[in-house]
Amino acid sequence: MSGVGVANSFFGGVLDALLGLSRVAVVIRDSHTIRKKLFETWVLNGIVLACSVITFDNVIIPLLHLVIHDFILPLLGVDESQLQVEFIISLVSYLFSALWVLPLFWLNKPISSVWFLEIADEVLRQMKEDNRKMKSKVSKGRKKGPDVSKWIADMLFSLVLECLFLFQAMLVGFIPAVGVILSLSHLTLLYSLYSFEYAWMDHRLSVNQRIAMIEENWPYFVGFGLPLTVATALPRSFIISACVFAVLFPLFLIIACDTEPRPADVFRLRAFRVVEWLGNVIFSRLGSGVAMKAEPKQAD
């Protein structure tokens, strides 16, 4: 594939992600369930969690500095000690994080995941009823009575691979000169996998087939995941970045359910090779027959 072809595939992914927002508005308008779940997600992540962190950092902490310097220390007749003041501020910050931010953050993760799944199910159901493009893909070749144990193993293996790949994205960030670019490129692929995974699972694609889709058409998926990656990379706080992801991700999930990825005639980028190997090692240690062996690429 020429450089022009790679660029076309990349910008095709970017355009699908950005222009798909217009379709999202229609989907949200037509579904009370999606509106409800989006509202709950935005309230939990954008108001309760993110706003509490922003308010604490930009209002509570400066106000606490003011009260200590201008009222408490003069009232007690104690000489101002910057070390003591910073110790108090740090202690309050740690208590706030330990008692409010972290518990709420970890509670939010499984709740948001359930809401994301409900949104994806509703979008796919809506599209089948409207005879849109997903109908033919979902109706053809669907298996009745899927193997529940195999489905659970696939889900667990997918979760392990995604966690390992996120760790890999962090590690490559330490490479001098190109670390930041490599790390962000990893995240674009991971966020694209997140976005399309719900629809692909509905089509009964295994985790190995889903990863193959990403690796074989990586220019498109780098482009598709770029807007969400940039949006989550802007905040300096990890918590705020996670909140931005949780607020925006449902929109990209809806777009992915109604988007046909554009195939790219390019070499397969084996970005997941290491984490697939590690995942197989981990699952083989847990029990024989659980590991999901990589599937060979089918000949054209």
GIMO-V599428 format. One record per residue. N is the residue number from 0. PSI is psi in whole degrees, 0 to 359 (none if undefined). BURIAL is + if it has 24 or more other ideal C-beta (glycine too) atoms within 12 Angstrom, else -. D_LAST is the distance of its C-alpha to the last C-alpha in Angstrom with 2 decimals. Layout:
n: [N:N]
psi: [PSI:PSI]
burial: [BURIAL:BURIAL]
d_last: [D_LAST:D_LAST]
This chain:
n: [0:1:2:3:4:5:6:7:8:9:10:11:12:13:14:15:16:17:18:19:20:21:22:23:24:25:26:27:28:29:30:31:32:33:34:35:36:37:38:39:40:41:42:43:44:45:46:47:48:49:50:51:52:53:54:55:56:57:58:59:60:61:62:63:64:65:66:67:68:69:70:71:72:73:74:75:76:77:78:79:80:81:82:83:84:85:86:87:88:89:90:91:92:93:94:95:96:97:98:99:100:101:102:103:104:105:106:107:108:109:110:111:112:113:114:115:116:117:118:119:120:121:122:123:124:125:126:127:128:129:130:131:132:133:134:135:136:137:138:139:140:141:142:143:144:145:146:147:148:149:150:151:152:153:154:155:156:157:158:159:160:161:162:163:164:165:166:167:168:169:170:171:172:173:174:175:176:177:178:179:180:181:182:183:184:185:186:187:188:189:190:191:192:193:194:195:196:197:198:199:200:201:202:203:204:205:206:207:208:209:210:211:212:213:214:215:216:217:218:219:220:221:222:223:224:225:226:227:228:229:230:231:232:233:234:235:236:237:238:239:240:241:242:243:244:245:246:247:248:249:250:251:252:253:254:255:256:257:258:259:260:261:262:263:264:265:266:267:268:269:270:271:272:273:274:275:276:277:278:279:280:281:282:283:284:285:286:287:288:289:290:291:292:293:294:295:296:297:298:299]
psi: [134:168:327:320:319:316:319:319:317:308:334:319:319:314:319:321:318:314:339:345:331:323:328:320:321:316:316:319:324:355:116:324:314:318:318:314:322:317:316:318:315:323:313:315:320:332:302:309:303:314:327:320:315:317:318:314:325:348:304:312:311:322:322:319:314:314:317:313:318:344:305:309:314:323:322:350:31:137:141:127:113:325:317:319:313:327:317:316:316:320:316:320:316:319:319:316:317:322:342:302:306:313:317:322:312:331:327:327:304:326:313:322:318:317:320:317:319:321:314:316:318:321:313:321:317:322:325:319:328:4:39:185:332:342:312:324:322:325:334:129:18:136:138:138:64:153:110:317:321:322:318:317:319:316:315:318:320:317:317:315:318:321:317:322:325:320:322:321:323:320:316:343:342:356:127:146:309:4:315:316:316:318:314:324:320:315:325:318:318:317:326:319:315:312:315:347:321:314:319:324:325:333:5:33:132:169:323:324:325:317:321:321:317:313:326:339:40:327:319:315:333:318:318:320:352:312:317:323:315:316:322:342:343:315:143:333:133:320:314:321:318:323:318:317:312:329:319:331:318:328:316:329:316:317:316:325:336:23:135:110:137:121:144:123:81:163:152:124:104:62:335:6:313:314:331:317:314:320:318:321:314:313:328:330:329:331:142:141:352:325:140:98:143:136:138:148:129:143:144:none]
burial: [-:-:-:-:-:+:-:-:+:+:-:+:+:+:-:+:+:+:-:+:-:-:+:+:-:-:+:+:-:-:+:-:-:+:-:-:+:+:-:+:+:+:-:+:+:+:-:+:+:+:-:+:+:-:-:+:+:-:-:-:+:-:-:+:-:-:-:+:-:-:-:-:-:-:-:-:-:-:-:-:-:-:-:-:+:-:-:-:+:-:-:+:-:-:-:+:-:-:-:+:+:-:-:+:+:-:-:+:+:-:-:+:+:-:+:+:+:+:+:+:+:+:+:+:-:+:+:-:-:-:-:+:-:+:-:-:+:+:-:-:-:-:-:-:-:-:-:-:-:-:-:-:+:+:+:-:+:+:+:+:+:+:-:+:+:+:-:+:+:-:-:+:-:-:-:-:-:-:-:-:-:-:+:+:+:+:+:+:+:+:+:+:+:+:+:+:+:+:+:+:+:+:+:+:+:+:+:+:+:+:+:+:+:+:+:+:+:+:+:+:+:+:+:+:+:+:+:+:+:-:+:+:+:-:-:-:-:-:+:+:+:+:+:+:+:+:+:+:+:+:+:+:+:+:+:+:+:+:+:+:+:+:-:+:-:+:-:-:+:-:+:+:-:-:+:+:-:-:+:+:-:-:+:-:-:-:-:-:-:-:+:+:-:+:-:-:-:-:-:-]
d_last: [16.39:20.08:22.84:23.36:19.84:20.36:23.77:22.61:20.15:23.00:25.65:23.52:23.57:27.30:28.07:26.27:28.34:31.57:31.42:30.34:33.87:35.16:33.07:34.35:37.88:37.18:35.65:38.63:41.07:39.81:39.76:42.87:40.93:38.78:41.91:43.74:41.13:40.69:44.47:44.82:42.18:43.83:47.30:46.48:44.54:45.98:49.59:50.55:48.69:48.05:51.38:53.30:51.93:52.59:56.05:56.96:55.98:57.51:60.44:61.50:61.38:63.31:65.78:66.26:67.02:69.55:71.27:71.58:72.89:75.17:76.43:75.93:76.90:79.99:81.03:80.93:82.55:79.86:79.02:75.56:73.16:69.69:68.48:69.77:68.36:64.86:65.07:65.91:63.11:60.57:61.87:61.53:57.98:56.98:58.61:56.85:53.44:54.18:55.80:53.85:50.73:48.93:49.68:48.64:45.48:44.28:45.39:43.47:40.08:39.63:41.34:39.06:35.96:37.22:37.93:34.46:32.98:35.43:34.56:30.81:31.63:33.99:31.62:28.87:31.61:33.02:29.77:29.20:32.74:32.36:29.26:27.38:23.66:23.32:24.78:21.85:19.52:22.20:23.35:20.13:19.32:22.14:23.65:27.40:29.50:27.20:28.18:30.64:30.82:27.07:27.18:30.13:28.55:25.46:27.92:30.02:27.19:25.95:29.57:29.99:26.88:28.02:31.54:30.46:28.31:31.34:33.46:31.05:31.40:35.15:35.12:33.23:35.82:38.39:36.74:39.18:38.47:34.87:35.30:35.77:32.70:30.50:32.05:31.59:27.94:27.45:29.27:27.20:24.03:26.13:27.70:24.44:23.30:26.71:26.42:23.07:23.49:25.81:23.56:20.48:22.79:23.95:20.42:20.54:17.98:19.10:20.37:17.56:14.99:17.46:17.82:14.11:14.25:17.29:16.21:12.93:14.98:18.32:20.03:20.03:21.29:23.85:25.17:25.26:27.13:29.46:32.20:32.71:32.70:35.33:37.44:37.59:38.25:41.37:43.76:45.42:46.00:43.26:44.65:44.65:41.09:40.04:42.00:40.32:36.91:38.10:39.56:36.59:33.65:34.15:33.73:30.32:29.40:30.35:28.44:25.20:25.65:25.80:23.14:19.50:18.03:16.79:13.33:13.97:12.09:13.85:14.00:14.05:17.76:18.70:21.83:22.01:21.65:25.44:26.16:23.50:25.24:28.62:27.72:26.70:29.97:32.01:30.65:30.93:34.54:35.18:34.18:31.89:29.01:29.04:26.75:23.21:21.11:18.05:14.89:12.22:9.05:6.38:3.76:0.00]
